[in-house]
């Protein structure tokens, strides 16, 4: 069983930065993908980024391109989301998720995602 735990959320002013972490434990599938998602109050869940283990390629939703960067540290079983120039509309609960070896990373990034964390709250004030 795969378990994912997000951390790093909190309060930040508009224009500030925050780095989220997603730590995986248990079995990690070969050629997997890890995605970041968020859900703002009153809105549907939005896929914002994804990274493929097989080639390290990354993908981003238009809403975060140029501001967010996804990366991974295999030695720590951790995927990060560096968020810069945060905006109030970035506020929401941020989730990470991974698949069982599909490694698809096709927008909106949730296809094939079988394991989900419980989320970490990001609140951006203006």
Beta strands, then each sheet from edge to edge (+ up, - down):
strand 1: 2-7
strand 2: 10-13
strand 3: 18-26
strand 4: 33-39
strand 5: 46-52
strand 6: 58-60
strand 7: 68-73
strand 8: 78-83
strand 9: 92-99
strand 10: 113-116
strand 11: 120-125
sheet 1: 1+ 3- 8+ 7-
sheet 2: 2+ 11+ 9- 4+ 5- 6+
sheet 3: 2+ 11+ 9- 10+
end
